[in-house]
Amino acid sequence: MFLKKEKFTHCEHSVELRELSALQRIEYMEYAAANQINDDGEIEPMKYISALNRMDIKLNAMLVAMATVSPEKMEDPTEMQVLQHSIMRAWPSDALGKAGKLVMALSGMLPPEPAPGESPDGTLGEHDAGKF
């Protein structure tokens, strides 16, 4: 296979993560869409924060699970869910967030970093002479 790979290290433990294949990317996006929080405006603040944290951890654990197993080796969605739960039990949330971001970067799922002097929306920052 020609998928990009990169070593991820957290607290002296390393694992090799690779970019998602095209099919895995589709499956991940469908999984993410199915696990969104339904905010009807009536959810209590703490329940909303809890739901956001749960969603973040589940999505990052799924990314790590998909990025650690070759697509040919795990075609059964149930096996992927078992691996995801195993990762959630073993990994700290901070490491999951960093590893998930690495997988997304390897897979081209993050916007490019802004160039120096460029605002996050991609435009050059406007300068007001009165601010200098």
C-alpha positions as CSV (number, residue, x, y, z in Angstrom):
1,M,0.0,0.0,0.0
2,F,1.1,3.6,-0.5
3,L,-0.7,5.2,2.5
4,K,1.4,7.7,4.4
5,K,2.6,6.6,7.9
6,E,3.9,8.4,10.9
7,K,5.0,7.4,14.4
8,F,2.9,8.8,17.2
9,T,4.6,8.9,20.7
10,H,2.9,9.7,24.0
11,C,4.5,9.2,27.4
12,E,7.3,7.0,25.9
13,H,4.8,4.7,24.1
14,S,4.8,4.7,20.3
15,V,2.3,3.5,17.7
16,E,2.5,3.8,13.9
17,L,-0.5,5.7,12.5
18,R,-1.3,5.8,8.8
19,E,-3.6,7.9,6.7
20,L,-7.1,6.7,6.0
21,S,-7.8,5.0,2.7
22,A,-10.5,6.6,0.5
23,L,-13.1,4.1,1.7
24,Q,-12.1,4.5,5.3
25,R,-12.4,8.3,4.9
26,I,-16.0,7.9,3.6
27,E,-16.8,5.5,6.5
28,Y,-15.3,7.8,9.1
29,M,-17.3,10.8,7.7
30,E,-20.5,8.8,7.8
31,Y,-19.7,7.7,11.4
32,A,-19.0,11.3,12.4
33,A,-22.3,12.5,10.8
34,A,-24.2,9.8,12.6
35,N,-22.7,10.7,16.0
36,Q,-23.4,14.4,16.0
37,I,-25.1,16.1,19.0
38,N,-28.7,17.0,18.4
39,D,-28.8,20.5,20.0
40,D,-32.5,21.5,20.1
41,G,-31.7,24.4,22.4
42,E,-33.1,22.7,25.4
43,I,-30.1,20.7,26.5
44,E,-28.6,21.6,29.9
45,P,-25.1,23.1,29.8
46,M,-23.4,20.2,31.6
47,K,-25.2,17.6,29.6
48,Y,-24.1,19.4,26.4
49,I,-20.5,19.6,27.6
50,S,-20.6,15.9,28.5
51,A,-22.0,15.0,25.1
52,L,-19.3,17.1,23.3
53,N,-16.6,15.3,25.3
54,R,-18.1,11.9,24.6
55,M,-18.4,12.7,20.9
56,D,-14.8,14.0,20.7
57,I,-13.4,10.9,22.4
58,K,-15.4,8.5,20.3
59,L,-14.5,10.2,17.0
60,N,-10.8,10.4,17.9
61,A,-10.8,6.7,19.0
62,M,-12.4,5.7,15.7
63,L,-9.7,7.6,13.8
64,V,-7.0,5.9,15.8
65,A,-8.6,2.5,15.3
66,M,-9.0,3.0,11.6
67,A,-5.4,4.3,11.3
68,T,-3.8,1.4,13.2
69,V,-5.4,-1.6,11.4
70,S,-4.9,-2.3,7.7
71,P,-8.3,-1.9,5.8
72,E,-8.0,-5.5,4.5
73,K,-7.7,-6.9,8.0
74,M,-10.8,-5.5,9.5
75,E,-13.8,-5.3,7.2
76,D,-16.4,-6.2,10.0
77,P,-17.8,-3.0,11.5
78,T,-18.3,-4.8,14.8
79,E,-14.6,-5.6,15.1
80,M,-13.8,-1.9,14.5
81,Q,-16.2,-0.9,17.3
82,V,-14.5,-3.4,19.6
83,L,-11.1,-2.0,18.7
84,Q,-12.5,1.6,19.2
85,H,-13.7,0.7,22.7
86,S,-10.4,-1.0,23.6
87,I,-8.6,2.2,22.5
88,M,-11.0,4.4,24.6
89,R,-10.3,2.2,27.7
90,A,-6.5,2.3,27.2
91,W,-5.7,5.8,25.9
92,P,-5.9,9.1,27.7
93,S,-8.2,11.7,26.1
94,D,-5.3,14.1,25.5
95,A,-3.4,11.4,23.5
96,L,-6.5,10.5,21.6
97,G,-6.9,14.2,20.5
98,K,-3.4,14.5,19.4
99,A,-3.4,11.2,17.5
100,G,-6.7,12.0,15.9
101,K,-5.4,15.3,14.7
102,L,-2.3,13.5,13.3
103,V,-4.5,11.0,11.4
104,M,-6.6,13.8,10.0
105,A,-3.5,15.7,8.9
106,L,-2.0,12.5,7.2
107,S,-5.4,12.0,5.5
108,G,-5.7,15.5,4.2
109,M,-8.8,16.2,6.3
110,L,-7.5,19.4,7.9
111,P,-7.3,22.9,6.3
112,P,-3.8,24.1,5.6
113,E,-2.0,26.1,8.2
114,P,-2.1,29.9,7.5
115,A,1.1,31.4,6.2
116,P,2.9,33.9,8.3
117,G,1.0,37.2,8.2
118,E,-2.1,35.5,6.8
119,S,-5.3,35.3,8.8
120,P,-7.0,31.9,9.5
121,D,-9.6,32.6,6.7
122,G,-6.8,32.8,4.1
123,T,-6.7,36.5,3.6
124,L,-3.9,38.9,4.3
125,G,-4.6,40.8,7.5
126,E,-5.6,44.4,7.0
127,H,-3.4,47.0,8.7
128,D,-4.8,50.2,10.2
129,A,-2.2,52.9,10.3
130,G,-3.9,54.2,13.5
131,K,-2.9,50.9,15.3
132,F,0.8,51.4,14.9
